[in-house]
Amino acid sequence: MGKKIREFMTHREPPEHIWMEREESAVIGTARMGQRMIPKILPFDLLRSTPLSGNRARAMVFEGTSLRIATEYIAGREAQLTRAADHDVIYLQFSGRSSIESESGIVEINPGEIALVPAAISHRSVGSDECLRVRVATQEFVTEGVDPEKPVMQRGFTVRASEPITVNGHAGDGGDAGPVLEHISFWDPQSDLWVERDVSALIGCKRDGGRIVRKLSAFNYFTGMTGKGGARAPVLYNGKEFRVDVYNLEEEQNGFHRGCDEDEIWFQFRGHSLNHTEWGALDLDPGQMTYIPRGVAHRITGSPGFLRMVLYSRKLVHPKAFNNISERETRFDVQ
């Protein structure tokens, strides 16, 4: 008899957990065929071959019918404003800093902080100290799942790369004020247009109604260790089809998880993880990404200091980039 393990299967709707007992050898590496294998992606190294557009380089990493996930490098002030007319945009700061200038005011985000820019709010960013971040665009509008004013801990992070992330091209002058172009973008880009705005009259002009641009300390809401049968993962943003959770699991997860109606996109923020799946084993380090397609059983073993952001989508999501043959592998030290 082999090692006995537990497996729990979940559905988002209706919310339920179904527990099974299996032999470990009957789960790990048992996948034999299928079209949705599990990649290991170095999303910030993708930016090295992405040309600057104004003051920004952006590389698409995952894409679905209602969800798009990219990484960004921001060098100074963006040359254009962006108004995502019919979708929300979420920024997770990984290294460096961002200052988001918007109609809702100015929000500064540091490593480990995350900000929601609601649909229809015009904004641009100023990046400094080698600004690297994850950009999430969701067609579904989301709400905050935690109280921004009530984190249960206070901690900040420093992130250092093993070598600088350099991109092709030269950053332009975004300008501090005066007329600039605003890109009014839509989920279907056939409706996109560009208009001229006076930045000095735009920033902070919002007076009433709707959601505001606000940041969360993404990893400061844990009430215990997740994945061990105790504390629940804090839900940062929530919708019917999409949500964002964070995890702080250390050691071995208390069972294999099989999400039956959601894809999971993983961003390893800090620490090392060994991830056993039916497709085999995969190691992830800070700044790396993968996804777990629905129906694939998986179990995480986290190192001390493990922190991860997970995005769940009830609609299919597919990787748009692969790093398996990359000649560069930037390592990040997160403290």
Secondary structure as a PSIPRED ss2 file (coil, helix, strand):
# PSIPRED VFORMAT (PSIPRED V4.0)

   1 M C   1.000  0.000  0.000
   2 G C   1.000  0.000  0.000
   3 K C   1.000  0.000  0.000
   4 K E   0.000  0.000  1.000
   5 I E   0.000  0.000  1.000
   6 R E   0.000  0.000  1.000
   7 E E   0.000  0.000  1.000
   8 F E   0.000  0.000  1.000
   9 M E   0.000  0.000  1.000
  10 T E   0.000  0.000  1.000
  11 H E   0.000  0.000  1.000
  12 R C   1.000  0.000  0.000
  13 E C   1.000  0.000  0.000
  14 P C   1.000  0.000  0.000
  15 P C   1.000  0.000  0.000
  16 E E   0.000  0.000  1.000
  17 H E   0.000  0.000  1.000
  18 I E   0.000  0.000  1.000
  19 W E   0.000  0.000  1.000
  20 M E   0.000  0.000  1.000
  21 E E   0.000  0.000  1.000
  22 R E   0.000  0.000  1.000
  23 E E   0.000  0.000  1.000
  24 E H   0.000  1.000  0.000
  25 S H   0.000  1.000  0.000
  26 A H   0.000  1.000  0.000
  27 V C   1.000  0.000  0.000
  28 I C   1.000  0.000  0.000
  29 G C   1.000  0.000  0.000
  30 T C   1.000  0.000  0.000
  31 A C   1.000  0.000  0.000
  32 R C   1.000  0.000  0.000
  33 M C   1.000  0.000  0.000
  34 G C   1.000  0.000  0.000
  35 Q C   1.000  0.000  0.000
  36 R C   1.000  0.000  0.000
  37 M C   1.000  0.000  0.000
  38 I C   1.000  0.000  0.000
  39 P C   1.000  0.000  0.000
  40 K C   1.000  0.000  0.000
  41 I E   0.000  0.000  1.000
  42 L C   1.000  0.000  0.000
  43 P C   1.000  0.000  0.000
  44 F C   1.000  0.000  0.000
  45 D H   0.000  1.000  0.000
  46 L H   0.000  1.000  0.000
  47 L H   0.000  1.000  0.000
  48 R H   0.000  1.000  0.000
  49 S H   0.000  1.000  0.000
  50 T C   1.000  0.000  0.000
  51 P E   0.000  0.000  1.000
  52 L C   1.000  0.000  0.000
  53 S E   0.000  0.000  1.000
  54 G C   1.000  0.000  0.000
  55 N C   1.000  0.000  0.000
  56 R E   0.000  0.000  1.000
  57 A E   0.000  0.000  1.000
  58 R E   0.000  0.000  1.000
  59 A E   0.000  0.000  1.000
  60 M E   0.000  0.000  1.000
  61 V E   0.000  0.000  1.000
  62 F E   0.000  0.000  1.000
  63 E E   0.000  0.000  1.000
  64 G E   0.000  0.000  1.000
  65 T C   1.000  0.000  0.000
  66 S C   1.000  0.000  0.000
  67 L E   0.000  0.000  1.000
  68 R E   0.000  0.000  1.000
  69 I E   0.000  0.000  1.000
  70 A E   0.000  0.000  1.000
  71 T E   0.000  0.000  1.000
  72 E E   0.000  0.000  1.000
  73 Y E   0.000  0.000  1.000
  74 I E   0.000  0.000  1.000
  75 A E   0.000  0.000  1.000
  76 G E   0.000  0.000  1.000
  77 R E   0.000  0.000  1.000
  78 E C   1.000  0.000  0.000
  79 A C   1.000  0.000  0.000
  80 Q C   1.000  0.000  0.000
  81 L E   0.000  0.000  1.000
  82 T E   0.000  0.000  1.000
  83 R E   0.000  0.000  1.000
  84 A E   0.000  0.000  1.000
  85 A C   1.000  0.000  0.000
  86 D C   1.000  0.000  0.000
  87 H C   1.000  0.000  0.000
  88 D E   0.000  0.000  1.000
  89 V E   0.000  0.000  1.000
  90 I E   0.000  0.000  1.000
  91 Y E   0.000  0.000  1.000
  92 L E   0.000  0.000  1.000
  93 Q E   0.000  0.000  1.000
  94 F E   0.000  0.000  1.000
  95 S E   0.000  0.000  1.000
  96 G E   0.000  0.000  1.000
  97 R E   0.000  0.000  1.000
  98 S E   0.000  0.000  1.000
  99 S E   0.000  0.000  1.000
 100 I E   0.000  0.000  1.000
 101 E E   0.000  0.000  1.000
 102 S E   0.000  0.000  1.000
 103 E C   1.000  0.000  0.000
 104 S C   1.000  0.000  0.000
 105 G E   0.000  0.000  1.000
 106 I E   0.000  0.000  1.000
 107 V E   0.000  0.000  1.000
 108 E E   0.000  0.000  1.000
 109 I E   0.000  0.000  1.000
 110 N C   1.000  0.000  0.000
 111 P C   1.000  0.000  0.000
 112 G C   1.000  0.000  0.000
 113 E E   0.000  0.000  1.000
 114 I E   0.000  0.000  1.000
 115 A E   0.000  0.000  1.000
 116 L E   0.000  0.000  1.000
 117 V E   0.000  0.000  1.000
 118 P C   1.000  0.000  0.000
 119 A C   1.000  0.000  0.000
 120 A C   1.000  0.000  0.000
 121 I C   1.000  0.000  0.000
 122 S E   0.000  0.000  1.000
 123 H E   0.000  0.000  1.000
 124 R E   0.000  0.000  1.000
 125 S E   0.000  0.000  1.000
 126 V E   0.000  0.000  1.000
 127 G E   0.000  0.000  1.000
 128 S E   0.000  0.000  1.000
 129 D E   0.000  0.000  1.000
 130 E E   0.000  0.000  1.000
 131 C E   0.000  0.000  1.000
 132 L E   0.000  0.000  1.000
 133 R E   0.000  0.000  1.000
 134 V E   0.000  0.000  1.000
 135 R E   0.000  0.000  1.000
 136 V E   0.000  0.000  1.000
 137 A E   0.000  0.000  1.000
 138 T E   0.000  0.000  1.000
 139 Q C   1.000  0.000  0.000
 140 E C   1.000  0.000  0.000
 141 F C   1.000  0.000  0.000
 142 V C   1.000  0.000  0.000
 143 T E   0.000  0.000  1.000
 144 E E   0.000  0.000  1.000
 145 G C   1.000  0.000  0.000
 146 V C   1.000  0.000  0.000
 147 D C   1.000  0.000  0.000
 148 P C   1.000  0.000  0.000
 149 E C   1.000  0.000  0.000
 150 K C   1.000  0.000  0.000
 151 P C   1.000  0.000  0.000
 152 V C   1.000  0.000  0.000
 153 M C   1.000  0.000  0.000
 154 Q C   1.000  0.000  0.000
 155 R C   1.000  0.000  0.000
 156 G C   1.000  0.000  0.000
 157 F C   1.000  0.000  0.000
 158 T C   1.000  0.000  0.000
 159 V E   0.000  0.000  1.000
 160 R E   0.000  0.000  1.000
 161 A E   0.000  0.000  1.000
 162 S C   1.000  0.000  0.000
 163 E C   1.000  0.000  0.000
 164 P C   1.000  0.000  0.000
 165 I C   1.000  0.000  0.000
 166 T C   1.000  0.000  0.000
 167 V C   1.000  0.000  0.000
 168 N E   0.000  0.000  1.000
 169 G C   1.000  0.000  0.000
 170 H C   1.000  0.000  0.000
 171 A C   1.000  0.000  0.000
 172 G C   1.000  0.000  0.000
 173 D C   1.000  0.000  0.000
 174 G C   1.000  0.000  0.000
 175 G C   1.000  0.000  0.000
 176 D C   1.000  0.000  0.000
 177 A C   1.000  0.000  0.000
 178 G C   1.000  0.000  0.000
 179 P E   0.000  0.000  1.000
 180 V E   0.000  0.000  1.000
 181 L E   0.000  0.000  1.000
 182 E E   0.000  0.000  1.000
 183 H E   0.000  0.000  1.000
 184 I E   0.000  0.000  1.000
 185 S E   0.000  0.000  1.000
 186 F C   1.000  0.000  0.000
 187 W C   1.000  0.000  0.000
 188 D C   1.000  0.000  0.000
 189 P H   0.000  1.000  0.000
 190 Q H   0.000  1.000  0.000
 191 S H   0.000  1.000  0.000
 192 D C   1.000  0.000  0.000
 193 L E   0.000  0.000  1.000
 194 W E   0.000  0.000  1.000
 195 V E   0.000  0.000  1.000
 196 E E   0.000  0.000  1.000
 197 R E   0.000  0.000  1.000
 198 D E   0.000  0.000  1.000
 199 V H   0.000  1.000  0.000
 200 S H   0.000  1.000  0.000
 201 A H   0.000  1.000  0.000
 202 L H   0.000  1.000  0.000
 203 I C   1.000  0.000  0.000
 204 G C   1.000  0.000  0.000
 205 C C   1.000  0.000  0.000
 206 K C   1.000  0.000  0.000
 207 R C   1.000  0.000  0.000
 208 D C   1.000  0.000  0.000
 209 G C   1.000  0.000  0.000
 210 G C   1.000  0.000  0.000
 211 R C   1.000  0.000  0.000
 212 I C   1.000  0.000  0.000
 213 V C   1.000  0.000  0.000
 214 R E   0.000  0.000  1.000
 215 K E   0.000  0.000  1.000
 216 L E   0.000  0.000  1.000
 217 S E   0.000  0.000  1.000
 218 A C   1.000  0.000  0.000
 219 F C   1.000  0.000  0.000
 220 N C   1.000  0.000  0.000
 221 Y C   1.000  0.000  0.000
 222 F C   1.000  0.000  0.000
 223 T C   1.000  0.000  0.000
 224 G C   1.000  0.000  0.000
 225 M C   1.000  0.000  0.000
 226 T E   0.000  0.000  1.000
 227 G C   1.000  0.000  0.000
 228 K C   1.000  0.000  0.000
 229 G C   1.000  0.000  0.000
 230 G C   1.000  0.000  0.000
 231 A E   0.000  0.000  1.000
 232 R C   1.000  0.000  0.000
 233 A C   1.000  0.000  0.000
 234 P C   1.000  0.000  0.000
 235 V E   0.000  0.000  1.000
 236 L E   0.000  0.000  1.000
 237 Y E   0.000  0.000  1.000
 238 N E   0.000  0.000  1.000
 239 G C   1.000  0.000  0.000
 240 K C   1.000  0.000  0.000
 241 E C   1.000  0.000  0.000
 242 F E   0.000  0.000  1.000
 243 R E   0.000  0.000  1.000
 244 V E   0.000  0.000  1.000
 245 D E   0.000  0.000  1.000
 246 V E   0.000  0.000  1.000
 247 Y E   0.000  0.000  1.000
 248 N C   1.000  0.000  0.000
 249 L C   1.000  0.000  0.000
 250 E C   1.000  0.000  0.000
 251 E E   0.000  0.000  1.000
 252 E E   0.000  0.000  1.000
 253 Q C   1.000  0.000  0.000
 254 N C   1.000  0.000  0.000
 255 G C   1.000  0.000  0.000
 256 F E   0.000  0.000  1.000
 257 H E   0.000  0.000  1.000
 258 R E   0.000  0.000  1.000
 259 G E   0.000  0.000  1.000
 260 C C   1.000  0.000  0.000
 261 D C   1.000  0.000  0.000
 262 E C   1.000  0.000  0.000
 263 D E   0.000  0.000  1.000
 264 E E   0.000  0.000  1.000
 265 I E   0.000  0.000  1.000
 266 W E   0.000  0.000  1.000
 267 F E   0.000  0.000  1.000
 268 Q E   0.000  0.000  1.000
 269 F E   0.000  0.000  1.000
 270 R E   0.000  0.000  1.000
 271 G C   1.000  0.000  0.000
 272 H C   1.000  0.000  0.000
 273 S E   0.000  0.000  1.000
 274 L E   0.000  0.000  1.000
 275 N E   0.000  0.000  1.000
 276 H E   0.000  0.000  1.000
 277 T E   0.000  0.000  1.000
 278 E C   1.000  0.000  0.000
 279 W C   1.000  0.000  0.000
 280 G E   0.000  0.000  1.000
 281 A E   0.000  0.000  1.000
 282 L E   0.000  0.000  1.000
 283 D E   0.000  0.000  1.000
 284 L E   0.000  0.000  1.000
 285 D C   1.000  0.000  0.000
 286 P C   1.000  0.000  0.000
 287 G C   1.000  0.000  0.000
 288 Q C   1.000  0.000  0.000
 289 M E   0.000  0.000  1.000
 290 T E   0.000  0.000  1.000
 291 Y E   0.000  0.000  1.000
 292 I E   0.000  0.000  1.000
 293 P C   1.000  0.000  0.000
 294 R C   1.000  0.000  0.000
 295 G C   1.000  0.000  0.000
 296 V C   1.000  0.000  0.000
 297 A C   1.000  0.000  0.000
 298 H E   0.000  0.000  1.000
 299 R E   0.000  0.000  1.000
 300 I E   0.000  0.000  1.000
 301 T E   0.000  0.000  1.000
 302 G E   0.000  0.000  1.000
 303 S C   1.000  0.000  0.000
 304 P C   1.000  0.000  0.000
 305 G C   1.000  0.000  0.000
 306 F C   1.000  0.000  0.000
 307 L E   0.000  0.000  1.000
 308 R E   0.000  0.000  1.000
 309 M E   0.000  0.000  1.000
 310 V E   0.000  0.000  1.000
 311 L E   0.000  0.000  1.000
 312 Y E   0.000  0.000  1.000
 313 S E   0.000  0.000  1.000
 314 R C   1.000  0.000  0.000
 315 K C   1.000  0.000  0.000
 316 L C   1.000  0.000  0.000
 317 V E   0.000  0.000  1.000
 318 H E   0.000  0.000  1.000
 319 P E   0.000  0.000  1.000
 320 K C   1.000  0.000  0.000
 321 A C   1.000  0.000  0.000
 322 F C   1.000  0.000  0.000
 323 N C   1.000  0.000  0.000
 324 N C   1.000  0.000  0.000
 325 I C   1.000  0.000  0.000
 326 S C   1.000  0.000  0.000
 327 E C   1.000  0.000  0.000
 328 R C   1.000  0.000  0.000
 329 E C   1.000  0.000  0.000
 330 T C   1.000  0.000  0.000
 331 R C   1.000  0.000  0.000
 332 F E   0.000  0.000  1.000
 333 D E   0.000  0.000  1.000
 334 V E   0.000  0.000  1.000
 335 Q C   1.000  0.000  0.000
